[in-house]
Amino acid sequence: MIPAHAPFCAAPDPAPRAPHFPVPAGACDCHVHVFGPADRYPYQHERAYTPPDAPPSALSALHRTLGISRAVVVQASVHGADNRAIIDAVARAPDSLRAVAAVRRDVTDAELRGLHESGVRGIRVNLVDRGGMPFDSLDELVHMSTRIRDMGWHVEFLVHVEANDELPGLVRRLAVPAVFGHLGYTKAPKRPDDPGYRQFLALFGEGRCWVKLTGPYRISARDRPPYDDLDAFAHALVSVAPDRLLWGSDWPHVMQVKPMPNDGDLFDLLPRWVPDAAMRTRILVDNPAVLYGFDTPKTKDQP
């Protein structure tokens, strides 16, 4: 039975199209989720939504269409700290997939090492959705960051960056880098000159943060692509630190209340935001290789 506070989500567009720009070899989708079947990978009662089935096989089909060869499977809040779905997904293609898990403060060092061996490269803290915060306090999170430092992990946040005054101090206390989804999750009609977002851009410029160009439909005031009211946010991020930007589809687009976008249309936003092809390659290939530990693909001229 689906809890009243966890409505069922629409499924993604079943007919994604190929993008209209050349996708470089080794391109990585740095933000996807996998769901179902629920009897094998159950959802916690304390959740904000109930997702449709979105298995790894469907994700692989999407990426073949988009020309993407690597991905990062991110733990969704509906699974709490039960990471079985993402670990099993990564096991299907361990050379080309990585994961971001959720852990609680009582996780053992042996369990952390096991997650690392399974392809996990970070932990996620969702400060927005019901059931997504596995720690009782931010101090506990700071302590956890010291435990994952030697494995080269990071902490990924889902948070409205402009509305959290504690964020800069928290990031500076962490022993590992911080990653922020959805361009910082500041919703239009706010602009990059919003005082809170200016503070975030300054923090981004300090060199300890990464930002994912993901989920434009979650923050745009527009119903459909190209979500042009976000262009200024994307351009501001590119101007500050393109070497710490990542792209992700956010598939299967859970909790989407607007018309479901086609994933080809979503991918085509990247050249709109980043017209330079070499910089797009950095965002799609080189930056993920650094953060998630992928091998950098060789060019045709390399032995």
Secondary structure as the mmCIF struct_conf table of DSSP 4:
data_model
#
loop_
_struct_conf.conf_type_id
_struct_conf.id
_struct_conf.beg_label_comp_id
_struct_conf.beg_label_asym_id
_struct_conf.beg_label_seq_id
_struct_conf.end_label_comp_id
_struct_conf.end_label_asym_id
_struct_conf.end_label_seq_id
TURN_TY1_P TURN_TY1_P1 ALA A 4 HIS A 5
BEND BEND1 ALA A 6 ALA A 6
HELX_LH_PP_P HELX_LH_PP_P1 PRO A 7 PRO A 7
STRN STRN1 PHE A 8 PHE A 8
HELX_LH_PP_P HELX_LH_PP_P2 CYS A 9 ASP A 13
BEND BEND2 PRO A 14 ALA A 15
BEND BEND3 HIS A 20 PHE A 21
HELX_LH_PP_P HELX_LH_PP_P3 PRO A 22 PRO A 24
TURN_TY1_P TURN_TY1_P2 ALA A 25 GLY A 26
STRN STRN2 CYS A 28 VAL A 32
STRN STRN3 PHE A 35 PHE A 35
TURN_TY1_P TURN_TY1_P3 ALA A 38 ARG A 40
BEND BEND4 TYR A 41 TYR A 41
HELX_LH_PP_P HELX_LH_PP_P4 PRO A 42 GLN A 44
BEND BEND5 HIS A 45 GLU A 46
BEND BEND6 ALA A 48 ALA A 48
STRN STRN4 THR A 50 THR A 50
HELX_LH_PP_P HELX_LH_PP_P5 PRO A 51 ASP A 53
STRN STRN5 ALA A 54 ALA A 54
HELX_RH_AL_P HELX_RH_AL_P1 PRO A 56 LEU A 66
TURN_TY1_P TURN_TY1_P4 GLY A 67 GLY A 67
STRN STRN6 ARG A 70 VAL A 74
HELX_LH_PP_P HELX_LH_PP_P6 GLN A 75 ALA A 76
HELX_RH_3T_P HELX_RH_3T_P1 SER A 77 HIS A 79
TURN_TY1_P TURN_TY1_P5 GLY A 80 ALA A 81
HELX_RH_AL_P HELX_RH_AL_P2 ARG A 84 ALA A 91
TURN_TY1_P TURN_TY1_P6 ARG A 92 ARG A 92
BEND BEND7 ALA A 93 ALA A 93
TURN_TY1_P TURN_TY1_P7 PRO A 94 SER A 96
STRN STRN7 LEU A 97 ALA A 101
TURN_TY1_P TURN_TY1_P8 ARG A 105 ASP A 106
HELX_RH_AL_P HELX_RH_AL_P3 ASP A 109 GLU A 117
TURN_TY1_P TURN_TY1_P9 SER A 118 GLY A 119
STRN STRN8 VAL A 120 ASN A 126
BEND BEND8 LEU A 127 ASP A 129
TURN_TY1_P TURN_TY1_P10 ARG A 130 GLY A 131
BEND BEND9 PHE A 135 SER A 137
HELX_RH_AL_P HELX_RH_AL_P4 LEU A 138 ILE A 148
HELX_RH_3T_P HELX_RH_3T_P2 ARG A 149 MET A 151
TURN_TY1_P TURN_TY1_P11 GLY A 152 GLY A 152
STRN STRN9 HIS A 154 LEU A 158
BEND BEND10 VAL A 159 VAL A 159
HELX_RH_3T_P HELX_RH_3T_P3 VAL A 161 ALA A 163
TURN_TY1_P TURN_TY1_P12 ASP A 165 GLU A 166
HELX_RH_AL_P HELX_RH_AL_P5 LEU A 167 ARG A 173
BEND BEND11 ALA A 175 VAL A 176
STRN STRN10 ALA A 178 PHE A 180
BEND BEND12 GLY A 181 GLY A 181
HELX_RH_3T_P HELX_RH_3T_P4 HIS A 182 GLY A 184
BEND BEND13 TYR A 185 TYR A 185
HELX_LH_PP_P HELX_LH_PP_P7 THR A 186 LYS A 187
TURN_TY1_P TURN_TY1_P13 ALA A 188 PRO A 189
TURN_TY1_P TURN_TY1_P14 PRO A 192 ASP A 193
BEND BEND14 ASP A 194 ASP A 194
HELX_RH_AL_P HELX_RH_AL_P6 PRO A 195 GLY A 205
TURN_TY1_P TURN_TY1_P15 GLU A 206 GLY A 207
BEND BEND15 ARG A 208 ARG A 208
STRN STRN11 CYS A 209 LEU A 213
HELX_RH_AL_P HELX_RH_AL_P7 PRO A 216 ILE A 219
BEND BEND16 ALA A 221 ARG A 224
TURN_TY1_P TURN_TY1_P16 PRO A 225 PRO A 226
HELX_RH_3T_P HELX_RH_3T_P5 ASP A 228 LEU A 230
HELX_RH_AL_P HELX_RH_AL_P8 ASP A 231 VAL A 240
HELX_RH_3T_P HELX_RH_3T_P6 PRO A 242 ARG A 244
STRN STRN12 LEU A 245 TRP A 247
TURN_TY1_P TURN_TY1_P17 TRP A 251 PRO A 252
TURN_TY1_P TURN_TY1_P18 VAL A 254 MET A 255
BEND BEND17 LYS A 258 LYS A 258
HELX_LH_PP_P HELX_LH_PP_P8 PRO A 259 ASN A 262
HELX_RH_AL_P HELX_RH_AL_P9 ASP A 263 PHE A 267
TURN_TY1_P TURN_TY1_P19 ASP A 268 ASP A 268
HELX_RH_AL_P HELX_RH_AL_P10 LEU A 269 TRP A 273
HELX_RH_AL_P HELX_RH_AL_P11 ALA A 277 THR A 281
HELX_RH_PI_P HELX_RH_PI_P1 ARG A 282 ASP A 286
HELX_RH_AL_P HELX_RH_AL_P12 ASN A 287 TYR A 292
HELX_LH_PP_P HELX_LH_PP_P9 PHE A 294 THR A 299
TURN_TY1_P TURN_TY1_P20 LYS A 300 ASP A 301
#
